[in-house]
Each structure stands twice: as structure tokens, then as C-alpha cells.
Amino acid sequence: MSSEAVGRHMPTVVTLDDLTAMMAADESHRYEISPEGVLSIMPPPGYAHAIIATRLTVWLAAAGVPAERIAQAVGLRIPGRGGTVGGRIPDLVVWSKPQSDAVWLPVADVLLVVEIVSPGSEGTDMITKRNEYAAAGIPQYWIVDQDPAQTVTMHRLAGGHFTVHATMPLAWVLNTSPDEHDLG
């Protein structure tokens, strides 16, 4: 289908219901929308990306974080100004309590969001999503680079903005306890 044909069928304002329908019709891409209405279409994560998310999930579960509080690639409702709502699909989310079975979950009980940087997503992960997650009140945001050390930059919310709390290789993180990072 050409971009002109797609454009004729796109709604003027894309909602989370529209994103859900797009994802159901096209399992080859991930769809997100900023609270300002900017649509992003990304290919699915690659193998190295998936392994990083799996390693973090196993680390959390092995340390006793219940599986019902950890999820990979789940939709979050990101509140915006003036009542607008965006939808992001972080690579990993940790909650303080289990969530309902919904496509787009609220951010109220989120403890941590992790984004694994893929080629082309650097600006979105390091600036746009960082600002959106801070505005949503998410207490911690980790960005994992796919460099040789798989560098993890840990941000903590302070005064409505994220500050860098620590930067370390993923291997070092995996040798700590989630309790040391306020995730227990």
C-alpha cells in the first residue's frame, strides 16, 4: 500500500484505540504516539535487544520481584498537557503491584521504565521519552545502550526532572540487587 493510500485512511487524530487496531493489523511493527500526537512506527526489536530485556527480567525475577510486576513491551498511557494522552511501549516496566489486563496501562504504579536504545531511537529514548516519563511522574528511567559494555544510565526523578543517578555496564547491574535500586 502506498503512503498516499495510507494517508487517506488515517484519522485526523490518532487515539490509543487506533494504535491498538494498527498493531493488531501489523504485527511487524511497534506503534507509539506521543501525548502531542506524534506517531512513531518502529520495526520490532532485534535479537541483541531482546536478550538485554530478558537478562533484566530474569535478574528481577531471580531477586524475588514477582512476575506479575514485570512486563516487557507493554503499553503505557502517557498523560500530556490539556488532557491529551499518548501511548508508549517501553522495553521493560516494573510496577509496585500487579496491573489489570488492559492494552494501555496507567503509569500510577510504575517504579521503573527501561528503554534499550536501538539504531535510530537514540533521540527518542534519550530526550523525548525521558521528558515524557518525567512529566508522568515515573520515579526511575533506565536507558541501556547496545554498546560493547551495554551501558546502563539510571535516571531518578527529582523535582519533576530526571537526574543521572548512576552509569554502569549491564554486567555490573546484574551483580547487584534490585533492592539497591529501590525496585524490591
N, C-alpha and C positions, 0 to 999 in steps of 0.2 A: 504494500500500500504506500502511496506517495505521501510526502509531508503535506501536500495540499489537501489530499483526501482526509488525512488525519485532522488537519486544522479545521476543516468544515464540520467535523463531528465532535470537536472538543467543546465542552461547556465554557461559557464565559468565565465563570468562577468554578474552579475545581475544588470539590469537597473531599472529605475523608471517605465518604461513600463512593465517590468517583474513583479515588485511588484504590480502594478495595476491589472495585469492579475491574480496573485496569490490571491489577496484579493477578486476579483470577483468570483473566483472558490471556495474560502474557507471563508465564512462569519463568521466562528467560531474562527478566529484568526486575530490578527493585525500583519502586516508585516512592518518592517522598515529596512533600510540599512544605515550604517554609510558612510561618504564620502570615507573611506578607503575600503569599500566593505564588511563590516561585517554584515551579515544578522541576524536579530532578529525576532523570531516568538513568539508572546505572546498570551495568552488567552484574551478574551475580559474583560473589567473591571467589577468588581463586583458591587453590589448594593451600598455599602457604598462609593465606589469610584465615582460612577455616581452621588450620592446625593451631594458630595462635589463640583463636577464640576457644577451641576445645581444651587447650592446655590450661587456660584461665578458668574455664568451667570445672575441669577436673580438680584443680587446685582448691577452688572454693568448696566443692562438694567433699573432698577429702578432709578438709578442715572442719567440716560439720555444718556448713551453710546448707540448709535444706534445699533440695532440688526445686521445690515449689517457689523458691525465692530467687532463682537464677533462670535467665532465659536468653537465648541467642536469637537475634534478628526478629524481635517482636516490635510491633508498632506502638509508639508513644504519641499521645495527644500533647502538642506543644502550644500552650496558650500564647497569644500575641496581644498587641495593643488593640483597644477598641472592640474586644470580644472575638477577634479573629482566632482561628485555630489552625495550626499546622500539624503535619504528621511526619515523624522521623522514625527510622528503623535502625537503631543502634546495633552494633555488633554483639554487645553483651549488656545486660541490665541486671542489677541486683536490687531487690526490694527488701523492706523491713518486715513485710508479711506477704503471704500468698495473695495473688490477684484473681480477679474474676476471669471468666473465659470470654474475652472480647478481642476484637481485631485491633482496636486503638485504645490503649490503656492510659489512665491518668498518671501524672508524674508525682502525685501527692506522697506516695510511699517509696519512691526511688531513693536508694542510698548511693548508687554508683551507676554511671553510664560509661561504657568503653567503646571507643571507635578505633578501628585498626585502619591505618592510612593505606589506601590503595593508590596506584598511579592515577593522577588526575583528581583525587579527592582531597589533596593537601589543604587547599584554601578553605574548602567547605568544612573539613574536620577541625582545622586549627583555628579558624576565625569564626565562621558563620555559626556552626553548631555550638562551639564553645560559648558564644554570646547568647544563643537561644537557650541552652541548658542552664546558664547562669540566671537569665531572666525568669526561667521557670522554677528556680529555687532548688535545683538538683544539687545536693551537697558536695558530690565529687564527680570529676570527669577525668578519665584517663585516656590519653592518646598513645597508641602503640605504633611506632614506625616499623616498616618492614626492612630496616637496615640490618647489617650483619648481627648487631647486638640486640635487635628487636627492642629498641629503646622505649621505655615507658615513661611518659611525662604525666605526673599525677598533679591534678589541679584540685584545690579545695575552695569552696565558696566562702568569701569573706566580704562583707559589706556590699553584697549584690553582684560581686565580680569574682571571677576565678583568679587565684594566685597559684603559682607553681609551688607545690609542697615538696616534691622530690622528682628527680630524674635518675633512672637506673635501668640496667639491662633486665629484660624479662626473666632471665635465669635467676637473677638476684631476687626479684619479686617472688618467684615461685619457691624460694628458700626461706620466705618469711611466713608469718601467719596472717590471715585476713583480719584477725583481731587487731594487729598492729596498724591497720589502715582503717579502723572503725567500720568494718564490714561484718562483724560477727553477729 
